[in-house]
């Protein structure tokens, strides 16, 4: 299943880290989305995927 992004963005340095089920701290815009990073959190590690598609995720907020 793909992540449905009702997303929450937190700013980490120059990158935006997407954390499911947290509070939105940053605006997600079409321009930002290239920099967005989704993290699937596990107890030990976070696997990070760079989002390449622009408009799908930006339309959610």
C-alpha distance matrix in Angstrom:
0.0 3.8 6.5 8.7 11.9 14.7 15.8 18.5 20.5 23.1 25.7 26.2 29.2 28.4 24.6 22.2 19.8 16.8 16.6 14.3 16.6 19.8 22.4 22.5 25.4 25.2 24.9 22.0 23.8 23.3 25.6 23.9 20.5 21.7 22.4 19.3 17.6 14.3 14.8 12.6 15.4 16.5 20.0 21.6 19.9 17.7 15.7 16.3 14.8 17.0 15.7 17.6 16.8 19.2 19.2 15.6 15.4 19.1 19.3 17.5 20.5
3.8 0.0 3.8 6.3 9.0 12.3 13.0 15.8 17.5 20.3 22.6 23.3 26.2 25.0 21.3 18.9 16.8 13.9 14.3 12.5 15.2 18.0 20.3 19.9 22.6 22.0 21.5 18.5 20.1 19.5 21.8 20.2 16.7 18.0 18.8 15.8 14.4 11.3 12.6 11.2 14.6 16.4 20.1 21.4 19.2 16.4 14.3 14.0 12.1 13.8 12.1 14.1 13.2 15.5 15.6 12.2 11.8 15.5 16.0 14.4 17.4
6.5 3.8 0.0 3.8 5.8 9.0 9.5 12.2 14.1 16.9 19.5 20.5 23.6 22.7 19.0 16.3 14.0 10.7 10.9 8.8 11.6 14.3 16.5 16.2 19.0 18.8 18.5 15.8 17.9 18.0 20.3 18.2 15.0 16.8 17.2 13.7 12.4 9.1 10.4 9.3 12.4 14.9 18.4 20.0 17.8 14.7 13.3 12.8 11.5 13.1 11.5 14.1 13.3 14.9 14.9 11.6 10.1 13.7 14.3 12.1 14.6
8.7 6.3 3.8 0.0 3.7 6.2 8.0 11.3 13.7 17.0 19.8 21.4 24.5 23.5 20.0 16.8 15.1 11.5 11.7 9.2 11.1 13.7 15.4 14.8 18.0 17.7 17.0 14.4 16.5 16.8 19.6 17.8 14.9 17.3 17.9 14.5 14.1 11.2 12.9 12.3 15.0 17.7 21.0 22.9 20.9 17.7 16.6 15.7 14.3 15.2 12.9 15.2 13.6 14.4 13.6 10.1 8.6 11.9 11.7 9.2 12.0
11.9 9.0 5.8 3.7 0.0 3.7 4.5 7.9 10.2 13.7 16.4 18.4 21.4 20.3 17.0 13.6 12.2 8.7 9.4 7.6 9.7 11.4 12.5 11.4 14.5 14.0 13.3 10.9 13.3 14.1 16.7 14.6 12.1 15.0 15.2 11.7 11.8 9.5 11.6 12.1 14.6 17.8 20.9 22.6 20.4 16.9 16.2 14.7 13.5 13.8 11.5 14.1 12.7 12.7 12.0 9.2 6.5 9.2 9.7 6.8 8.9
14.7 12.3 9.0 6.2 3.7 0.0 3.6 6.8 9.9 13.4 16.5 18.9 22.1 21.2 18.2 14.6 13.4 9.9 9.9 7.8 8.3 9.8 10.2 9.3 12.8 12.9 12.2 10.7 13.4 15.1 17.7 15.6 13.9 17.2 17.1 13.7 14.2 12.1 13.8 14.3 16.1 19.4 22.1 24.2 22.2 18.9 18.8 17.5 16.7 16.9 14.7 17.2 15.6 14.9 13.7 11.3 8.6 10.0 9.8 6.2 7.4
15.8 13.0 9.5 8.0 4.5 3.6 0.0 3.6 6.3 9.9 12.9 15.3 18.4 17.7 14.7 11.0 9.8 6.5 7.1 6.2 7.6 8.0 8.4 7.0 10.1 10.0 9.9 8.5 11.8 13.7 15.7 13.1 11.6 14.8 14.2 10.7 11.1 9.5 11.3 12.5 14.2 17.8 20.3 22.1 19.9 16.5 16.6 14.9 14.4 14.5 12.7 15.6 14.7 13.9 13.5 11.7 8.2 9.4 10.5 7.4 7.4
18.5 15.8 12.2 11.3 7.9 6.8 3.6 0.0 3.7 6.7 10.1 12.6 15.9 15.8 13.1 9.3 8.1 5.5 5.5 6.1 7.0 5.7 5.6 4.3 6.9 7.7 9.0 8.7 12.4 15.0 16.2 13.1 12.4 15.4 13.9 10.6 10.9 9.8 10.9 12.6 13.5 17.1 19.2 20.9 18.9 15.6 16.4 14.7 15.1 15.2 14.1 17.3 17.0 16.0 16.1 14.8 11.1 11.5 13.2 10.4 9.2
20.5 17.5 14.1 13.7 10.2 9.9 6.3 3.7 0.0 3.8 6.6 9.3 12.4 12.1 9.6 5.9 5.6 4.7 6.4 8.7 10.2 8.2 7.6 5.3 5.7 5.5 7.4 7.3 10.9 13.5 13.9 10.5 10.5 13.1 11.1 8.2 9.0 9.2 10.6 13.2 14.1 17.9 19.8 20.9 18.5 15.1 15.9 13.6 14.0 13.6 12.9 16.0 16.2 15.0 15.8 15.3 11.5 11.4 13.9 11.9 10.2
23.1 20.3 16.9 17.0 13.7 13.4 9.9 6.7 3.8 0.0 3.7 6.3 9.6 10.3 8.5 5.6 5.3 6.5 7.4 10.6 11.7 9.0 8.3 7.0 5.5 6.2 9.4 10.1 13.4 16.1 15.7 12.1 12.7 14.7 11.8 9.7 9.9 10.7 11.1 14.1 14.2 17.7 19.1 19.8 17.6 14.6 16.0 13.9 15.1 14.8 15.0 18.1 19.0 17.8 19.0 18.7 15.0 14.8 17.5 15.6 13.6
25.7 22.6 19.5 19.8 16.4 16.5 12.9 10.1 6.6 3.7 0.0 3.8 6.2 6.9 6.0 4.7 6.3 8.9 10.6 14.0 15.4 12.7 11.8 10.0 7.5 6.9 10.0 10.9 13.5 15.9 14.7 11.1 12.5 13.8 10.5 9.5 10.2 12.1 12.9 16.2 16.4 19.8 21.1 21.2 18.8 15.9 17.0 14.5 15.7 14.7 15.4 18.1 19.4 18.1 19.7 20.1 16.6 15.9 19.0 17.8 15.5
26.2 23.3 20.5 21.4 18.4 18.9 15.3 12.6 9.3 6.3 3.8 0.0 3.8 5.9 5.2 5.8 6.5 10.0 11.5 15.3 17.1 14.6 14.5 13.2 11.0 10.7 13.6 14.0 16.3 18.2 16.6 13.0 14.1 14.5 10.8 10.2 10.0 12.2 12.2 15.6 15.6 18.5 19.6 19.1 16.6 14.0 15.3 13.0 14.8 14.1 15.7 18.4 20.3 19.6 21.8 22.0 18.6 18.4 21.7 20.6 18.7
29.2 26.2 23.6 24.5 21.4 22.1 18.4 15.9 12.4 9.6 6.2 3.8 0.0 3.8 5.6 8.0 9.7 13.3 15.2 18.9 20.8 18.2 17.8 16.2 13.6 12.6 15.1 15.6 17.3 18.9 16.6 13.4 15.1 14.8 11.1 11.8 12.1 14.9 15.3 18.8 18.9 21.7 22.7 21.8 19.1 16.8 17.8 15.2 16.7 15.5 17.2 19.4 21.6 20.6 23.1 23.9 20.7 20.1 23.6 23.0 21.0
28.4 25.0 22.7 23.5 20.3 21.2 17.7 15.8 12.1 10.3 6.9 5.9 3.8 0.0 3.8 6.8 9.7 13.1 15.7 19.2 21.4 19.2 18.5 16.3 13.9 11.9 13.6 13.6 14.6 15.7 13.2 10.3 12.2 11.6 8.1 9.7 10.9 14.2 15.5 19.2 20.0 23.1 24.6 23.7 20.7 17.9 18.1 15.0 15.6 13.6 14.9 16.6 18.7 17.6 20.2 21.4 18.6 17.7 21.3 21.3 19.3
24.6 21.3 19.0 20.0 17.0 18.2 14.7 13.1 9.6 8.5 6.0 5.2 5.6 3.8 0.0 3.8 6.3 9.6 12.5 16.0 18.5 16.7 16.5 14.4 12.8 10.9 12.5 11.8 13.2 14.2 12.3 8.9 9.8 9.5 5.7 6.3 7.1 10.5 11.9 15.7 16.8 19.9 21.8 21.1 17.9 14.9 14.8 11.6 12.1 10.3 11.6 13.8 16.0 15.2 17.9 18.6 15.6 15.3 19.0 18.6 17.1
22.2 18.9 16.3 16.8 13.6 14.6 11.0 9.3 5.9 5.6 4.7 5.8 8.0 6.8 3.8 0.0 3.8 6.4 9.4 12.7 15.1 13.3 13.1 10.9 9.8 8.1 9.7 8.9 11.2 12.7 11.8 8.0 8.4 9.5 6.3 4.8 6.0 8.5 10.2 13.8 15.0 18.5 20.6 20.6 17.6 14.2 14.3 11.3 11.6 10.3 10.7 13.4 14.8 13.9 16.0 16.2 12.9 12.7 16.1 15.4 13.8
19.8 16.8 14.0 15.1 12.2 13.4 9.8 8.1 5.6 5.3 6.3 6.5 9.7 9.7 6.3 3.8 0.0 3.8 6.2 9.8 12.5 11.1 11.9 10.6 10.4 9.9 11.9 10.9 13.6 15.1 14.8 11.1 10.5 11.6 8.7 6.1 4.9 6.0 6.8 10.3 11.3 14.8 16.9 17.1 14.2 10.7 11.3 8.7 9.9 9.8 10.7 14.0 15.5 15.3 17.2 16.6 13.2 13.9 17.1 15.6 14.6
16.8 13.9 10.7 11.5 8.7 9.9 6.5 5.5 4.7 6.5 8.9 10.0 13.3 13.1 9.6 6.4 3.8 0.0 3.8 6.5 9.5 8.9 10.2 9.1 10.2 10.0 11.5 10.0 13.1 14.7 15.3 11.8 10.4 12.4 10.5 6.9 5.8 4.7 6.0 8.7 10.3 14.0 16.5 17.4 14.7 11.1 11.4 9.3 9.9 10.3 10.1 13.7 14.4 14.4 15.6 14.4 10.8 12.2 14.8 12.8 12.3
16.6 14.3 10.9 11.7 9.4 9.9 7.1 5.5 6.4 7.4 10.6 11.5 15.2 15.7 12.5 9.4 6.2 3.8 0.0 3.8 6.5 6.1 8.5 9.0 10.6 11.7 13.6 12.8 16.2 18.0 18.8 15.4 14.1 16.1 14.1 10.6 9.0 6.9 6.2 7.7 8.1 11.8 13.9 15.4 13.4 10.3 11.5 10.6 12.0 13.3 13.4 17.0 17.6 17.7 18.6 16.9 13.4 15.0 17.0 14.4 14.0
14.3 12.5 8.8 9.2 7.6 7.8 6.2 6.1 8.7 10.6 14.0 15.3 18.9 19.2 16.0 12.7 9.8 6.5 3.8 0.0 3.8 5.7 8.8 9.8 12.4 13.7 15.0 14.0 17.4 19.1 20.6 17.5 15.8 18.1 16.8 13.0 11.6 8.7 8.2 8.1 8.8 12.1 14.4 16.6 15.1 12.2 13.1 12.7 13.6 15.2 14.7 18.2 18.2 18.4 18.7 16.3 13.1 15.1 16.4 13.3 13.6
16.6 15.2 11.6 11.1 9.7 8.3 7.6 7.0 10.2 11.7 15.4 17.1 20.8 21.4 18.5 15.1 12.5 9.5 6.5 3.8 0.0 3.8 7.0 9.2 12.2 14.3 15.7 15.4 19.0 21.2 22.8 19.8 18.5 21.2 19.7 16.1 15.0 12.4 11.8 11.4 11.2 14.0 15.7 18.4 17.5 15.0 16.5 16.4 17.4 18.9 18.2 21.6 21.3 21.2 21.0 18.7 15.5 17.0 17.8 14.2 14.2
19.8 18.0 14.3 13.7 11.4 9.8 8.0 5.7 8.2 9.0 12.7 14.6 18.2 19.2 16.7 13.3 11.1 8.9 6.1 5.7 3.8 0.0 3.8 6.6 9.0 11.6 13.7 14.2 18.0 20.6 21.8 18.5 17.9 20.6 18.7 15.4 14.6 12.8 12.2 12.8 12.2 15.3 16.6 18.9 17.9 15.4 17.2 16.7 18.0 19.1 18.6 22.1 22.0 21.4 21.4 19.7 16.2 17.0 18.2 14.9 13.9
22.4 20.3 16.5 15.4 12.5 10.2 8.4 5.6 7.6 8.3 11.8 14.5 17.8 18.5 16.5 13.1 11.9 10.2 8.5 8.8 7.0 3.8 0.0 3.8 6.1 9.2 11.3 12.6 16.3 19.4 20.5 17.4 17.5 20.5 18.6 15.6 15.8 14.6 14.8 16.0 15.6 18.9 20.0 22.1 20.9 18.3 20.0 18.9 19.9 20.3 19.6 22.8 22.5 21.2 21.0 19.8 16.2 16.2 17.3 14.2 12.3
22.5 19.9 16.2 14.8 11.4 9.3 7.0 4.3 5.3 7.0 10.0 13.2 16.2 16.3 14.4 10.9 10.6 9.1 9.0 9.8 9.2 6.6 3.8 0.0 3.8 5.8 7.5 9.0 12.7 15.9 16.9 14.0 14.4 17.6 15.9 13.2 14.2 13.7 14.7 16.6 16.9 20.5 22.1 23.8 22.0 19.0 20.2 18.4 18.9 18.6 17.5 20.4 19.9 18.2 18.0 17.3 13.7 13.1 14.4 11.8 9.4
25.4 22.6 19.0 18.0 14.5 12.8 10.1 6.9 5.7 5.5 7.5 11.0 13.6 13.9 12.8 9.8 10.4 10.2 10.6 12.4 12.2 9.0 6.1 3.8 0.0 3.8 7.0 9.5 12.8 16.2 16.4 13.3 14.6 17.4 15.2 13.2 14.4 14.8 15.7 18.1 18.3 21.8 23.1 24.4 22.5 19.6 20.9 18.9 19.7 19.0 18.4 21.1 21.1 19.2 19.4 19.3 15.7 14.6 16.4 14.5 11.5
25.2 22.0 18.8 17.7 14.0 12.9 10.0 7.7 5.5 6.2 6.9 10.7 12.6 11.9 10.9 8.1 9.9 10.0 11.7 13.7 14.3 11.6 9.2 5.8 3.8 0.0 3.8 6.4 9.3 12.8 12.7 9.8 11.5 14.3 12.5 10.9 13.0 14.1 15.8 18.7 19.4 23.1 24.8 25.7 23.4 20.2 20.9 18.4 18.5 17.2 16.3 18.5 18.5 16.2 16.6 17.1 13.7 11.9 14.2 13.0 9.9
24.9 21.5 18.5 17.0 13.3 12.2 9.9 9.0 7.4 9.4 10.0 13.6 15.1 13.6 12.5 9.7 11.9 11.5 13.6 15.0 15.7 13.7 11.3 7.5 7.0 3.8 0.0 3.8 6.2 9.9 10.4 8.3 10.0 13.3 12.4 11.1 13.8 15.0 17.4 20.1 21.4 25.2 27.3 28.3 25.8 22.3 22.5 19.7 19.1 17.4 15.7 17.4 16.7 13.9 13.8 14.7 11.6 9.2 11.2 10.6 7.2
22.0 18.5 15.8 14.4 10.9 10.7 8.5 8.7 7.3 10.1 10.9 14.0 15.6 13.6 11.8 8.9 10.9 10.0 12.8 14.0 15.4 14.2 12.6 9.0 9.5 6.4 3.8 0.0 3.8 6.9 8.2 6.1 6.7 10.3 10.1 8.5 11.6 12.6 15.6 18.3 20.2 23.9 26.4 27.3 24.5 20.8 20.5 17.5 16.4 14.4 12.3 13.8 12.9 10.3 10.3 11.1 8.1 5.7 8.5 8.4 5.9
23.8 20.1 17.9 16.5 13.3 13.4 11.8 12.4 10.9 13.4 13.5 16.3 17.3 14.6 13.2 11.2 13.6 13.1 16.2 17.4 19.0 18.0 16.3 12.7 12.8 9.3 6.2 3.8 0.0 3.8 5.3 5.1 6.3 9.5 10.3 9.9 13.4 15.0 18.2 21.0 23.3 27.0 29.6 30.3 27.3 23.5 22.8 19.5 17.8 15.3 12.8 13.3 12.0 8.7 8.6 10.7 8.7 5.3 8.0 9.5 7.6
23.3 19.5 18.0 16.8 14.1 15.1 13.7 15.0 13.5 16.1 15.9 18.2 18.9 15.7 14.2 12.7 15.1 14.7 18.0 19.1 21.2 20.6 19.4 15.9 16.2 12.8 9.9 6.9 3.8 0.0 3.8 5.5 5.4 7.8 9.9 10.1 13.7 15.4 18.9 21.7 24.3 27.9 30.8 31.2 28.0 24.3 22.9 19.5 17.2 14.3 11.4 10.9 9.4 5.7 6.1 9.1 8.3 5.4 8.1 10.7 9.9
25.6 21.8 20.3 19.6 16.7 17.7 15.7 16.2 13.9 15.7 14.7 16.6 16.6 13.2 12.3 11.8 14.8 15.3 18.8 20.6 22.8 21.8 20.5 16.9 16.4 12.7 10.4 8.2 5.3 3.8 0.0 3.8 5.6 6.6 8.2 9.7 13.4 15.9 19.3 22.5 24.9 28.5 31.2 31.2 27.9 24.2 23.0 19.3 17.3 14.0 12.0 11.4 11.0 7.8 9.4 12.4 11.3 8.7 11.8 14.0 12.7
23.9 20.2 18.2 17.8 14.6 15.6 13.1 13.1 10.5 12.1 11.1 13.0 13.4 10.3 8.9 8.0 11.1 11.8 15.4 17.5 19.8 18.5 17.4 14.0 13.3 9.8 8.3 6.1 5.1 5.5 3.8 0.0 3.8 5.5 5.6 6.5 10.3 12.9 16.1 19.3 21.5 25.1 27.7 27.7 24.5 20.9 20.0 16.4 14.9 11.9 10.3 10.9 11.1 8.6 10.5 12.5 10.3 8.3 11.9 13.1 11.6
20.5 16.7 15.0 14.9 12.1 13.9 11.6 12.4 10.5 12.7 12.5 14.1 15.1 12.2 9.8 8.4 10.5 10.4 14.1 15.8 18.5 17.9 17.5 14.4 14.6 11.5 10.0 6.7 6.3 5.4 5.6 3.8 0.0 3.8 5.2 4.9 8.4 10.5 14.0 17.0 19.6 23.1 26.0 26.2 22.8 19.1 17.7 14.2 12.1 9.2 6.9 7.6 7.6 5.7 8.1 9.5 7.4 6.7 10.4 11.5 11.1
21.7 18.0 16.8 17.3 15.0 17.2 14.8 15.4 13.1 14.7 13.8 14.5 14.8 11.6 9.5 9.5 11.6 12.4 16.1 18.1 21.2 20.6 20.5 17.6 17.4 14.3 13.3 10.3 9.5 7.8 6.6 5.5 3.8 0.0 3.8 5.6 8.5 11.3 14.7 17.8 20.5 23.7 26.6 26.3 22.7 19.1 17.3 13.6 11.3 7.7 6.3 6.0 7.6 6.7 10.2 11.8 10.4 10.1 13.7 15.0 14.8
22.4 18.8 17.2 17.9 15.2 17.1 14.2 13.9 11.1 11.8 10.5 10.8 11.1 8.1 5.7 6.3 8.7 10.5 14.1 16.8 19.7 18.7 18.6 15.9 15.2 12.5 12.4 10.1 10.3 9.9 8.2 5.6 5.2 3.8 0.0 3.8 6.4 9.9 12.8 16.3 18.5 21.8 24.3 23.8 20.3 16.8 15.6 11.9 10.5 7.4 7.5 8.7 10.7 10.0 13.1 14.2 12.0 11.7 15.5 16.1 15.3
19.3 15.8 13.7 14.5 11.7 13.7 10.7 10.6 8.2 9.7 9.5 10.2 11.8 9.7 6.3 4.8 6.1 6.9 10.6 13.0 16.1 15.4 15.6 13.2 13.2 10.9 11.1 8.5 9.9 10.1 9.7 6.5 4.9 5.6 3.8 0.0 3.8 6.6 9.7 13.1 15.4 18.9 21.6 21.5 18.2 14.5 13.4 9.9 8.7 6.4 6.0 8.6 10.1 9.7 12.2 12.5 9.6 10.1 13.7 13.5 13.0
17.6 14.4 12.4 14.1 11.8 14.2 11.1 10.9 9.0 9.9 10.2 10.0 12.1 10.9 7.1 6.0 4.9 5.8 9.0 11.6 15.0 14.6 15.8 14.2 14.4 13.0 13.8 11.6 13.4 13.7 13.4 10.3 8.4 8.5 6.4 3.8 0.0 3.8 6.4 9.8 12.2 15.4 18.2 17.9 14.5 10.8 9.7 6.2 5.7 4.9 6.2 9.6 11.6 12.3 14.8 14.2 11.4 12.8 16.2 15.4 15.3
14.3 11.3 9.1 11.2 9.5 12.1 9.5 9.8 9.2 10.7 12.1 12.2 14.9 14.2 10.5 8.5 6.0 4.7 6.9 8.7 12.4 12.8 14.6 13.7 14.8 14.1 15.0 12.6 15.0 15.4 15.9 12.9 10.5 11.3 9.9 6.6 3.8 0.0 3.7 6.6 9.4 12.7 15.8 16.1 13.0 9.2 8.0 5.5 5.3 6.6 7.1 10.9 12.3 13.4 15.3 13.8 10.9 13.2 15.9 14.5 15.0
14.8 12.6 10.4 12.9 11.6 13.8 11.3 10.9 10.6 11.1 12.9 12.2 15.3 15.5 11.9 10.2 6.8 6.0 6.2 8.2 11.8 12.2 14.8 14.7 15.7 15.8 17.4 15.6 18.2 18.9 19.3 16.1 14.0 14.7 12.8 9.7 6.4 3.7 0.0 3.8 5.9 9.2 12.1 12.4 9.4 5.7 5.5 4.6 6.6 9.1 10.5 14.2 15.9 17.1 18.9 17.2 14.3 16.6 19.2 17.3 17.7
12.6 11.2 9.3 12.3 12.1 14.3 12.5 12.6 13.2 14.1 16.2 15.6 18.8 19.2 15.7 13.8 10.3 8.7 7.7 8.1 11.4 12.8 16.0 16.6 18.1 18.7 20.1 18.3 21.0 21.7 22.5 19.3 17.0 17.8 16.3 13.1 9.8 6.6 3.8 0.0 3.8 6.5 10.0 11.0 8.6 5.6 5.5 6.8 8.5 11.7 12.8 16.4 17.7 19.3 20.8 18.5 15.9 18.7 20.8 18.5 19.5
15.4 14.6 12.4 15.0 14.6 16.1 14.2 13.5 14.1 14.2 16.4 15.6 18.9 20.0 16.8 15.0 11.3 10.3 8.1 8.8 11.2 12.2 15.6 16.9 18.3 19.4 21.4 20.2 23.3 24.3 24.9 21.5 19.6 20.5 18.5 15.4 12.2 9.4 5.9 3.8 0.0 3.8 6.6 8.1 6.6 4.7 6.9 8.9 11.6 14.7 16.1 19.8 21.2 22.6 24.0 21.8 18.9 21.4 23.5 20.9 21.4
16.5 16.4 14.9 17.7 17.8 19.4 17.8 17.1 17.9 17.7 19.8 18.5 21.7 23.1 19.9 18.5 14.8 14.0 11.8 12.1 14.0 15.3 18.9 20.5 21.8 23.1 25.2 23.9 27.0 27.9 28.5 25.1 23.1 23.7 21.8 18.9 15.4 12.7 9.2 6.5 3.8 0.0 3.8 5.5 5.4 5.8 8.0 11.1 13.9 17.3 19.1 22.6 24.1 25.8 27.3 24.9 22.3 25.0 26.9 24.4 25.1
20.0 20.1 18.4 21.0 20.9 22.1 20.3 19.2 19.8 19.1 21.1 19.6 22.7 24.6 21.8 20.6 16.9 16.5 13.9 14.4 15.7 16.6 20.0 22.1 23.1 24.8 27.3 26.4 29.6 30.8 31.2 27.7 26.0 26.6 24.3 21.6 18.2 15.8 12.1 10.0 6.6 3.8 0.0 3.8 6.1 8.0 11.0 14.0 17.2 20.5 22.4 26.0 27.6 29.1 30.6 28.4 25.6 28.0 30.0 27.3 27.7
21.6 21.4 20.0 22.9 22.6 24.2 22.1 20.9 20.9 19.8 21.2 19.1 21.8 23.7 21.1 20.6 17.1 17.4 15.4 16.6 18.4 18.9 22.1 23.8 24.4 25.7 28.3 27.3 30.3 31.2 31.2 27.7 26.2 26.3 23.8 21.5 17.9 16.1 12.4 11.0 8.1 5.5 3.8 0.0 3.8 7.2 9.9 13.1 16.5 19.8 22.2 25.6 27.7 29.4 31.3 29.3 26.6 29.0 31.3 28.9 29.2
19.9 19.2 17.8 20.9 20.4 22.2 19.9 18.9 18.5 17.6 18.8 16.6 19.1 20.7 17.9 17.6 14.2 14.7 13.4 15.1 17.5 17.9 20.9 22.0 22.5 23.4 25.8 24.5 27.3 28.0 27.9 24.5 22.8 22.7 20.3 18.2 14.5 13.0 9.4 8.6 6.6 5.4 6.1 3.8 0.0 3.8 6.4 9.4 12.9 16.1 18.7 22.0 24.3 26.0 28.1 26.4 23.7 26.0 28.6 26.5 26.8
17.7 16.4 14.7 17.7 16.9 18.9 16.5 15.6 15.1 14.6 15.9 14.0 16.8 17.9 14.9 14.2 10.7 11.1 10.3 12.2 15.0 15.4 18.3 19.0 19.6 20.2 22.3 20.8 23.5 24.3 24.2 20.9 19.1 19.1 16.8 14.5 10.8 9.2 5.7 5.6 4.7 5.8 8.0 7.2 3.8 0.0 3.8 6.1 9.7 12.7 15.2 18.6 20.7 22.3 24.4 22.7 20.0 22.3 24.9 22.9 23.2
15.7 14.3 13.3 16.6 16.2 18.8 16.6 16.4 15.9 16.0 17.0 15.3 17.8 18.1 14.8 14.3 11.3 11.4 11.5 13.1 16.5 17.2 20.0 20.2 20.9 20.9 22.5 20.5 22.8 22.9 23.0 20.0 17.7 17.3 15.6 13.4 9.7 8.0 5.5 5.5 6.9 8.0 11.0 9.9 6.4 3.8 0.0 3.8 6.7 10.2 12.7 15.9 18.2 20.2 22.5 20.8 18.5 21.1 23.7 22.1 22.9
16.3 14.0 12.8 15.7 14.7 17.5 14.9 14.7 13.6 13.9 14.5 13.0 15.2 15.0 11.6 11.3 8.7 9.3 10.6 12.7 16.4 16.7 18.9 18.4 18.9 18.4 19.7 17.5 19.5 19.5 19.3 16.4 14.2 13.6 11.9 9.9 6.2 5.5 4.6 6.8 8.9 11.1 14.0 13.1 9.4 6.1 3.8 0.0 3.8 6.7 9.5 12.7 15.2 17.0 19.5 18.3 15.9 18.2 21.1 19.9 20.5
14.8 12.1 11.5 14.3 13.5 16.7 14.4 15.1 14.0 15.1 15.7 14.8 16.7 15.6 12.1 11.6 9.9 9.9 12.0 13.6 17.4 18.0 19.9 18.9 19.7 18.5 19.1 16.4 17.8 17.2 17.3 14.9 12.1 11.3 10.5 8.7 5.7 5.3 6.6 8.5 11.6 13.9 17.2 16.5 12.9 9.7 6.7 3.8 0.0 3.8 6.3 9.2 11.7 14.0 16.6 15.4 13.5 16.0 18.9 18.2 19.2
17.0 13.8 13.1 15.2 13.8 16.9 14.5 15.2 13.6 14.8 14.7 14.1 15.5 13.6 10.3 10.3 9.8 10.3 13.3 15.2 18.9 19.1 20.3 18.6 19.0 17.2 17.4 14.4 15.3 14.3 14.0 11.9 9.2 7.7 7.4 6.4 4.9 6.6 9.1 11.7 14.7 17.3 20.5 19.8 16.1 12.7 10.2 6.7 3.8 0.0 3.8 6.2 9.3 11.2 14.3 13.8 12.2 14.0 17.2 17.2 17.9
15.7 12.1 11.5 12.9 11.5 14.7 12.7 14.1 12.9 15.0 15.4 15.7 17.2 14.9 11.6 10.7 10.7 10.1 13.4 14.7 18.2 18.6 19.6 17.5 18.4 16.3 15.7 12.3 12.8 11.4 12.0 10.3 6.9 6.3 7.5 6.0 6.2 7.1 10.5 12.8 16.1 19.1 22.4 22.2 18.7 15.2 12.7 9.5 6.3 3.8 0.0 3.8 5.8 7.7 10.6 10.1 8.7 10.8 13.8 14.1 15.1
17.6 14.1 14.1 15.2 14.1 17.2 15.6 17.3 16.0 18.1 18.1 18.4 19.4 16.6 13.8 13.4 14.0 13.7 17.0 18.2 21.6 22.1 22.8 20.4 21.1 18.5 17.4 13.8 13.3 10.9 11.4 10.9 7.6 6.0 8.7 8.6 9.6 10.9 14.2 16.4 19.8 22.6 26.0 25.6 22.0 18.6 15.9 12.7 9.2 6.2 3.8 0.0 3.8 6.3 9.6 10.0 9.9 11.4 14.2 15.4 16.6
16.8 13.2 13.3 13.6 12.7 15.6 14.7 17.0 16.2 19.0 19.4 20.3 21.6 18.7 16.0 14.8 15.5 14.4 17.6 18.2 21.3 22.0 22.5 19.9 21.1 18.5 16.7 12.9 12.0 9.4 11.0 11.1 7.6 7.6 10.7 10.1 11.6 12.3 15.9 17.7 21.2 24.1 27.6 27.7 24.3 20.7 18.2 15.2 11.7 9.3 5.8 3.8 0.0 3.8 6.3 6.6 7.5 9.1 11.3 12.9 14.6
19.2 15.5 14.9 14.4 12.7 14.9 13.9 16.0 15.0 17.8 18.1 19.6 20.6 17.6 15.2 13.9 15.3 14.4 17.7 18.4 21.2 21.4 21.2 18.2 19.2 16.2 13.9 10.3 8.7 5.7 7.8 8.6 5.7 6.7 10.0 9.7 12.3 13.4 17.1 19.3 22.6 25.8 29.1 29.4 26.0 22.3 20.2 17.0 14.0 11.2 7.7 6.3 3.8 0.0 3.8 5.9 6.5 6.4 8.9 11.1 12.2
19.2 15.6 14.9 13.6 12.0 13.7 13.5 16.1 15.8 19.0 19.7 21.8 23.1 20.2 17.9 16.0 17.2 15.6 18.6 18.7 21.0 21.4 21.0 18.0 19.4 16.6 13.8 10.3 8.6 6.1 9.4 10.5 8.1 10.2 13.1 12.2 14.8 15.3 18.9 20.8 24.0 27.3 30.6 31.3 28.1 24.4 22.5 19.5 16.6 14.3 10.6 9.6 6.3 3.8 0.0 3.8 5.6 5.0 5.9 8.9 10.4
15.6 12.2 11.6 10.1 9.2 11.3 11.7 14.8 15.3 18.7 20.1 22.0 23.9 21.4 18.6 16.2 16.6 14.4 16.9 16.3 18.7 19.7 19.8 17.3 19.3 17.1 14.7 11.1 10.7 9.1 12.4 12.5 9.5 11.8 14.2 12.5 14.2 13.8 17.2 18.5 21.8 24.9 28.4 29.3 26.4 22.7 20.8 18.3 15.4 13.8 10.1 10.0 6.6 5.9 3.8 0.0 3.8 5.7 5.7 7.3 10.0
15.4 11.8 10.1 8.6 6.5 8.6 8.2 11.1 11.5 15.0 16.6 18.6 20.7 18.6 15.6 12.9 13.2 10.8 13.4 13.1 15.5 16.2 16.2 13.7 15.7 13.7 11.6 8.1 8.7 8.3 11.3 10.3 7.4 10.4 12.0 9.6 11.4 10.9 14.3 15.9 18.9 22.3 25.6 26.6 23.7 20.0 18.5 15.9 13.5 12.2 8.7 9.9 7.5 6.5 5.6 3.8 0.0 3.8 5.4 5.6 7.6
19.1 15.5 13.7 11.9 9.2 10.0 9.4 11.5 11.4 14.8 15.9 18.4 20.1 17.7 15.3 12.7 13.9 12.2 15.0 15.1 17.0 17.0 16.2 13.1 14.6 11.9 9.2 5.7 5.3 5.4 8.7 8.3 6.7 10.1 11.7 10.1 12.8 13.2 16.6 18.7 21.4 25.0 28.0 29.0 26.0 22.3 21.1 18.2 16.0 14.0 10.8 11.4 9.1 6.4 5.0 5.7 3.8 0.0 3.8 5.4 5.8
19.3 16.0 14.3 11.7 9.7 9.8 10.5 13.2 13.9 17.5 19.0 21.7 23.6 21.3 19.0 16.1 17.1 14.8 17.0 16.4 17.8 18.2 17.3 14.4 16.4 14.2 11.2 8.5 8.0 8.1 11.8 11.9 10.4 13.7 15.5 13.7 16.2 15.9 19.2 20.8 23.5 26.9 30.0 31.3 28.6 24.9 23.7 21.1 18.9 17.2 13.8 14.2 11.3 8.9 5.9 5.7 5.4 3.8 0.0 3.8 5.4
17.5 14.4 12.1 9.2 6.8 6.2 7.4 10.4 11.9 15.6 17.8 20.6 23.0 21.3 18.6 15.4 15.6 12.8 14.4 13.3 14.2 14.9 14.2 11.8 14.5 13.0 10.6 8.4 9.5 10.7 14.0 13.1 11.5 15.0 16.1 13.5 15.4 14.5 17.3 18.5 20.9 24.4 27.3 28.9 26.5 22.9 22.1 19.9 18.2 17.2 14.1 15.4 12.9 11.1 8.9 7.3 5.6 5.4 3.8 0.0 3.8
20.5 17.4 14.6 12.0 8.9 7.4 7.4 9.2 10.2 13.6 15.5 18.7 21.0 19.3 17.1 13.8 14.6 12.3 14.0 13.6 14.2 13.9 12.3 9.4 11.5 9.9 7.2 5.9 7.6 9.9 12.7 11.6 11.1 14.8 15.3 13.0 15.3 15.0 17.7 19.5 21.4 25.1 27.7 29.2 26.8 23.2 22.9 20.5 19.2 17.9 15.1 16.6 14.6 12.2 10.4 10.0 7.6 5.8 5.4 3.8 0.0
